[in-house]
Amino acid sequence: MVIKAEDYLRSLNDGRVVYYRGKSVKNVAEHFALKVPVDHASSIYKLQLDPEYGKLTCYSDPGLGEISSFYRIPENTEDLMHRHDLIYETTRLGRGQFNIVKAIGTDAILALMYVAKRVDDKYHTNYYENVLKFYNFSAKNDLSLALAQTDVKGNRSLKPSEQSDPDMYVHIVKRDEKGIYVSGAKAHTTQSIAANEIIVIPTRNMGPEDKDYAVAFAIPASTPGITMFARPLKEVETVKNDTLSIIGRKNVEVETVTVFDNVFIPNDRIFLNGEYDFAGFLAMMFPTFHRFTALSYRAAMADFLIGIGKLLAEYNGVADRSNIRRNLSVLVEYKETLRANAIAAAYRCSYDKSSKLAIPNIIYTNVGKLFANQNYTDVIKNIVDIAGGMVATLPSYEDFENPAEGGTLLKYLTGRNRDETLNRIRLFQTLREFISSFGALYLAGMIHAEGSIEASILELNRSYDYSGSIALGRYASGIDDHLKQ
């Protein structure tokens, strides 16, 4: 069943251990800064009960009843397209900001379903049953999920088992008949403070000596031994009372360093327990689903920038200028290339009979993701060129609210039309938030989130079938008399 936003918010007051700027946080839903990403996450729950968006955000499952569409298991192209539309539209409704709190966890569940079947076939384990049980539990209770994959890694030139401190990668420290105990830390755990459950998977390939690091599981965020250290939300703190700033007060997500200190994981929550030869496979399958998600939300973020750019060009009275049209065309190209790759990945998906999953086409997914990584800075260059210098030098909201001098500023910051002045100012401020307060976060995120540029290149070279191209090269150059199929 789907639950109300109020019930979701209450569920987070569960004794979880969270620190913000060196201080313990009693209730994340009431904290002056962390409540912003929590409220952002809660908007998914509000949309599920909104008559206008219920068809998009809710799904009638034959076995589970009415559930969140994020928990809809994709079995064909239509299901993948629905997932694309779901992520794209919820990002647009989040003012162009992704709402990850169910998307990333269900991406991980899908990858776990695919991999667990293969582990079970080889080792006669029951991991698929565990994954399915966790999926049913999460879907029935409409849970929010976080995914912890990236280990803190220590010395990057060394394998997990070679580190001087074993806790540089999450690892198993003890096994007994009831389960396992794990220690270590994961970085960049997005929205963990707003999640009911945290799913943990490996971050890399591993060898026999790394057996204890090949571990995957799911555990409530309030489990004893888990501590979350949230990054400072400067984009929230600096606009707390700023009436011109919307995104920083409404649509922010937060990442944590998530520490596991001898945390107990019961047997039925374990999805990998020393099967090192599947660690890299799981680490690769999760990005396949999650990069499909990335294409979907990044296209919506680009749509947000297109809207800001087009409006500013009109308010500035330069919408018909050739340089502005060129600027906008770069933004449109970025957005539509991402959407085209997502759609192609859905329509050219593969079908896995064992797990009954439709898998986004790995080539189109990674080509789109690589394009997104490599061209983001060009997008920012062009939106700034449209906006001009006022995006950096705009006076503060206090100046505009000053009854004595606010009118003077409105007079001199008029663009095409005096009646549009305040709207023009709001657009400047929204863009300034995006490239300033959010600038470092999005620059790093657009280049590294869902896998780095190098990760996509590696996956393309590993997965691309060169045989047809080689056959054409041989035929075209006369090496072969016929083009081999």
C-alpha positions in Angstrom: 0.0 0.0 0.0 1.0 3.6 -0.4 1.3 5.7 2.7 0.8 9.4 3.6 3.7 11.8 3.7 3.0 12.4 7.4 3.4 8.7 8.2 6.7 8.6 6.2 8.0 11.6 8.2 7.0 9.9 11.5 8.8 6.7 10.5 12.1 8.6 10.4 12.0 9.4 14.1 13.3 6.0 15.0 16.5 6.6 17.0 18.8 6.6 14.0 22.3 8.1 14.7 22.9 11.2 12.5 25.5 14.0 13.0 25.3 17.4 11.4 28.2 19.8 11.9 29.5 17.8 14.8 26.2 17.7 16.7 23.8 14.7 17.2 20.5 15.1 15.4 17.5 13.9 17.4 14.9 13.9 14.6 15.9 14.6 11.0 12.4 15.6 10.1 12.6 18.5 12.5 16.2 19.6 12.1 16.7 23.1 10.8 18.7 22.0 7.8 18.1 18.2 7.3 14.3 18.7 7.2 14.7 20.2 3.7 16.0 17.0 2.1 13.5 15.0 4.2 10.7 17.2 3.0 12.0 16.9 -0.6 11.8 13.1 -0.2 8.3 13.3 1.2 7.0 15.0 -2.0 7.1 11.5 -3.6 4.6 10.3 -1.0 2.4 13.4 -1.6 2.4 12.8 -5.4 1.3 9.2 -4.8 -1.9 10.4 -3.2 -2.4 13.3 -5.6 -5.3 12.6 -8.1 -3.5 14.3 -10.9 -0.3 12.2 -10.5 -1.6 9.0 -9.0 -1.6 7.1 -12.3 2.1 7.9 -12.8 3.3 7.4 -9.3 1.2 4.4 -8.2 0.9 0.9 -9.7 -1.7 -1.9 -9.1 0.4 -5.0 -8.6 -1.5 -8.4 -8.9 0.1 -9.8 -5.8 0.9 -6.7 -3.7 -2.0 -4.4 -4.4 -1.5 -0.6 -4.8 2.2 0.2 -4.5 4.5 2.9 -5.5 5.4 2.8 -9.2 9.1 2.9 -8.2 8.5 -0.7 -7.0 7.0 -1.8 -10.4 9.3 -4.6 -11.7 10.1 -3.9 -15.4 9.3 -6.9 -17.5 9.3 -5.2 -20.9 9.8 -2.0 -22.9 6.5 -0.5 -21.7 7.5 -1.0 -18.0 11.0 0.6 -18.6 9.3 3.5 -20.4 7.0 4.0 -17.5 10.0 4.1 -15.2 11.7 6.6 -17.4 8.6 8.8 -17.4 8.2 8.4 -13.6 11.7 9.6 -12.9 11.6 12.3 -15.5 8.3 13.8 -14.3 9.0 13.6 -10.6 12.3 15.4 -11.2 10.5 18.1 -13.1 8.0 18.4 -10.2 11.0 18.7 -7.9 11.9 21.9 -9.7 14.4 20.1 -11.8 16.0 18.4 -8.8 16.1 14.5 -8.7 14.2 12.8 -5.9 16.3 9.7 -5.3 14.7 8.2 -2.2 12.9 5.3 -4.0 14.6 5.3 -7.3 18.2 4.3 -6.3 17.0 1.6 -3.9 14.8 -0.1 -6.4 17.6 0.2 -9.0 19.7 -1.8 -6.5 16.9 -4.3 -5.9 16.5 -5.0 -9.6 20.3 -5.6 -9.9 20.2 -7.9 -6.9 17.3 -9.9 -8.4 19.4 -10.4 -11.6 22.6 -11.4 -9.8 21.1 -13.4 -6.9 19.6 -15.9 -9.3 23.1 -16.6 -10.8 24.7 -16.9 -7.4 22.0 -19.3 -6.3 22.5 -21.4 -9.4 26.3 -21.7 -8.8 26.4 -22.0 -5.0 23.0 -23.3 -4.1 22.3 -20.3 -1.8 18.9 -18.7 -1.2 19.8 -15.1 -2.0 17.1 -14.6 -4.6 14.5 -15.6 -1.9 16.1 -13.1 0.4 16.0 -10.3 -2.2 12.3 -11.1 -3.1 11.4 -11.1 0.6 13.0 -7.7 1.1 11.4 -6.4 -2.1 7.9 -7.5 -0.9 8.5 -6.0 2.5 9.6 -2.7 1.1 6.9 -2.4 -1.5 4.1 -3.4 0.9 5.2 -0.9 3.5 6.1 1.8 0.9 9.6 2.3 2.3 12.2 4.8 1.3 15.6 3.3 0.4 19.2 4.5 0.2 22.0 2.7 -1.5 25.5 2.5 -0.1 28.0 1.3 -2.7 31.1 3.5 -2.8 33.6 2.5 -0.1 36.0 5.1 1.3 38.8 2.9 -0.3 41.9 4.2 1.6 44.9 3.6 -0.7 43.3 3.3 -4.1 46.3 1.4 -5.5 45.6 -1.5 -3.1 42.9 -4.2 -3.1 40.5 -4.3 -0.1 42.4 -7.1 1.6 45.7 -5.2 1.2 44.7 -2.1 3.0 46.5 -1.3 6.2 43.2 -0.6 7.8 40.6 -3.3 6.9 37.7 -0.9 7.5 38.5 1.1 4.3 36.0 -1.3 2.7 32.9 -2.6 4.3 33.7 -6.2 5.3 32.5 -9.2 7.3 34.2 -9.3 10.7 32.3 -12.3 12.1 29.9 -15.0 11.0 27.6 -17.1 13.2 24.5 -19.3 12.7 22.2 -16.2 12.9 24.0 -13.9 10.4 27.1 -11.8 9.9 28.7 -8.7 11.5 30.1 -6.0 9.3 32.4 -3.0 9.8 33.7 -0.2 7.5 32.3 2.9 5.8 30.6 4.0 2.6 30.9 7.5 1.1 28.3 9.6 -0.8 25.3 7.7 0.6 22.6 10.0 -0.8 19.5 10.6 1.3 20.5 7.9 3.9 19.2 10.2 6.6 15.8 10.2 4.8 15.7 6.4 4.2 13.9 3.7 6.1 16.4 1.1 4.8 20.0 1.1 3.6 21.0 -1.4 0.9 24.8 -2.2 0.8 26.5 -3.7 -2.3 30.2 -4.0 -3.3 31.9 -1.3 -5.3 34.4 -3.3 -7.4 35.8 -6.7 -8.6 37.3 -8.9 -5.9 39.6 -11.9 -5.7 39.6 -14.9 -3.3 41.7 -12.9 -0.8 38.9 -10.3 -0.7 36.2 -12.9 0.2 35.1 -11.1 3.4 34.6 -7.8 1.4 32.2 -9.5 -1.0 29.1 -8.6 0.9 25.6 -7.3 0.1 22.7 -6.8 2.4 19.8 -4.5 3.5 19.3 -3.1 7.0 17.1 -0.5 8.7 18.8 2.9 9.0 18.2 2.8 12.7 20.2 -0.4 13.3 22.7 -0.2 16.2 26.2 0.4 15.0 25.3 2.6 12.0 26.3 6.3 12.2 25.7 8.8 9.4 27.7 12.0 9.1 25.9 14.5 6.8 27.6 17.0 4.6 27.0 20.6 5.5 24.0 21.9 3.6 25.4 25.3 2.7 22.8 25.7 0.0 20.1 25.5 2.7 21.8 27.5 5.4 22.5 30.5 3.2 18.9 30.9 2.0 17.0 30.0 5.1 15.1 33.3 5.1 15.7 34.3 1.4 12.3 34.8 -0.1 13.8 34.8 -3.6 15.3 31.4 -3.2 13.1 28.4 -3.7 15.3 25.4 -4.5 17.5 25.7 -1.5 14.5 25.9 0.8 12.5 23.2 -0.9 14.4 20.7 -3.1 17.7 19.6 -1.7 19.2 16.2 -1.2 22.0 15.3 1.3 24.9 12.8 1.3 26.5 11.1 4.2 29.6 9.2 5.2 27.9 6.1 6.6 29.9 4.1 9.2 29.2 0.5 10.1 30.6 -0.5 13.4 30.2 -4.3 14.0 26.6 -4.1 12.7 24.6 -7.4 12.8 22.9 -8.5 9.6 20.5 -11.4 10.0 20.6 -14.2 7.5 17.4 -13.3 5.7 18.8 -9.8 4.9 22.0 -11.1 3.3 22.4 -11.1 -0.5 26.1 -11.8 -0.8 28.3 -13.5 1.8 31.8 -14.1 0.5 31.0 -15.0 -3.1 33.8 -12.8 -4.4 33.4 -13.9 -8.0 30.0 -12.1 -8.1 31.1 -8.8 -6.4 32.2 -7.1 -9.6 29.2 -8.5 -11.5 26.8 -6.9 -9.0 28.9 -3.7 -8.9 28.4 -3.6 -12.7 24.7 -4.6 -12.9 23.5 -1.9 -10.5 24.9 1.0 -12.6 23.1 -0.5 -15.6 19.8 0.2 -14.0 21.0 3.3 -12.2 22.4 4.9 -15.3 19.1 4.5 -17.0 17.7 6.4 -14.0 20.4 9.0 -14.5 19.5 9.6 -18.1 15.9 10.2 -17.0 16.5 12.6 -14.2 19.4 14.5 -16.0 17.1 15.1 -19.0 14.6 16.7 -16.6 17.3 18.8 -15.0 18.2 20.0 -18.5 14.6 20.8 -19.1 14.7 23.0 -16.0 17.8 24.9 -17.4 16.1 25.2 -20.9 13.1 26.9 -19.2 15.3 29.2 -17.2 17.4 30.1 -20.2 14.4 30.7 -22.5 12.6 32.9 -20.0 15.7 35.0 -19.3 16.3 35.5 -23.0 12.8 36.7 -23.4 12.8 39.0 -20.4 16.1 40.4 -21.5 14.7 41.0 -24.9 17.2 39.0 -26.8 15.3 35.7 -27.6 15.7 36.3 -31.3 19.5 36.8 -31.3 21.6 34.1 -33.1 24.0 33.6 -30.2 21.1 33.0 -27.8 19.6 30.5 -30.2 22.9 28.7 -30.4 23.1 28.7 -26.6 19.6 27.2 -26.2 20.3 24.7 -28.9 23.2 23.3 -26.8 20.8 22.8 -23.9 18.1 21.2 -26.1 20.7 18.9 -27.6 21.9 17.8 -24.2 18.3 17.1 -22.9 17.1 15.3 -26.0 20.2 13.2 -26.4 19.7 11.9 -22.9 16.0 11.2 -23.5 16.7 9.6 -26.9 19.3 7.2 -25.3 16.9 6.4 -22.4 14.1 5.6 -24.9 16.4 3.6 -27.1 17.7 1.7 -24.0 14.1 0.8 -23.2 13.1 -0.2 -26.7 16.3 -2.2 -27.3 16.3 -3.8 -23.8 17.2 -7.4 -23.1 15.0 -9.9 -21.3 16.3 -12.2 -18.6 14.1 -15.3 -18.3 15.6 -16.3 -15.0 14.7 -13.2 -13.0 12.0 -12.1 -15.5 13.5 -8.7 -15.8 13.8 -6.3 -18.7 17.3 -4.8 -18.7 18.0 -1.4 -20.3 20.3 -1.7 -23.3 23.7 -1.4 -21.8 25.3 0.3 -24.8 22.7 3.0 -25.2 22.6 3.5 -21.4 26.3 4.0 -21.2 26.6 6.1 -24.3 24.0 8.5 -23.0 25.6 8.6 -19.5 29.0 9.3 -21.1 27.5 12.1 -23.1 25.9 13.5 -19.9 29.2 13.4 -18.0 31.4 14.9 -20.8 29.0 17.7 -21.8 27.7 19.1 -18.5 30.2 21.9 -18.2 29.3 23.0 -21.7 25.7 23.2 -20.6 26.6 25.5 -17.7 28.8 27.7 -20.0 25.8 28.2 -22.3 23.2 28.9 -19.7 25.5 31.5 -18.1 26.1 33.1 -21.4 22.4 33.5 -21.9 21.9 34.9 -18.4 24.8 37.4 -18.3 26.7 38.8 -15.3 23.7 39.5 -13.1 23.5 35.8 -12.3 26.6 36.5 -10.2 26.2 40.1 -9.0 22.5 40.3 -8.2 21.8 42.2 -4.9 20.3 40.3 -2.0 16.6 39.7 -1.2 17.0 42.1 1.8 17.7 44.9 -0.7 14.6 44.2 -2.7 12.5 44.0 0.5 13.9 47.3 1.8 10.8 49.7 1.7 13.0 52.7 1.2 15.2 51.5 -1.7 13.7 48.4 -3.1 11.8 50.3 -5.7 15.0 51.8 -7.0 16.5 48.4 -7.6 13.3 47.2 -9.4 13.6 50.3 -11.6 17.2 49.7 -12.6 16.8 45.9 -13.0 14.0 46.1 -15.5 14.5 44.2 -18.7 12.1 44.0 -21.6 9.1 45.1 -19.5 8.7 46.7 -16.1 5.9 44.3 -15.1 8.3 41.4 -15.5 11.1 42.8 -13.3 10.4 40.7 -10.2 10.1 37.5 -12.3 13.4 38.3 -14.0 15.0 38.7 -10.6 13.6 35.4 -9.4 15.1 33.7 -12.5 18.5 35.2 -11.9 18.3 34.0 -8.2 17.2 30.5 -9.2 20.1 30.2 -11.6 22.5 31.7 -9.2 21.4 29.1 -6.6 22.0 26.3 -9.1 25.5 27.3 -10.3 26.6 28.8 -7.0 25.1 27.2 -3.9 24.7 23.9 -5.8 27.7 24.4 -8.1 30.3 22.2 -6.6 27.8 19.5 -5.7 26.4 19.3 -9.3 29.8 19.7 -10.9 31.1 16.7 -9.0 27.8 14.9 -9.3 27.3 15.3 -13.1 30.9 14.0 -13.7 31.0 11.3 -11.1 27.5 10.3 -9.9 26.2 6.9 -11.2 29.8 6.2 -12.2 32.7 8.3 -13.5 33.6 9.0 -17.1 36.2 6.2 -16.9 33.6 3.8 -15.6 31.3 4.3 -18.6 34.2 4.0 -21.0 35.3 0.7 -19.4 31.7 -0.6 -19.6 31.3 0.4 -23.2 34.6 -1.3 -24.2 33.6 -4.4 -22.2 30.1 -4.7 -23.5 30.3 -3.4 -27.1 30.1 -6.0 -29.8 32.8 -5.0 -32.3 32.4 -8.1 -34.5 30.0 -6.4 -37.0 32.3 -3.4 -37.3 35.3 -5.6 -37.8 33.5 -7.6 -40.5 32.6 -4.4 -42.3 36.2 -3.1 -42.1 37.5 -6.3 -43.6 34.9 -6.3 -46.4 35.3 -2.6 -47.2 39.1 -2.9 -47.5 39.0 -6.0 -49.6 40.3 -8.4 -47.1 37.1 -10.4 -47.4 35.0 -10.8 -50.5 31.7 -11.0 -48.7 30.3 -9.1 -45.7 30.0 -11.6 -43.0 26.9 -11.4 -40.8 
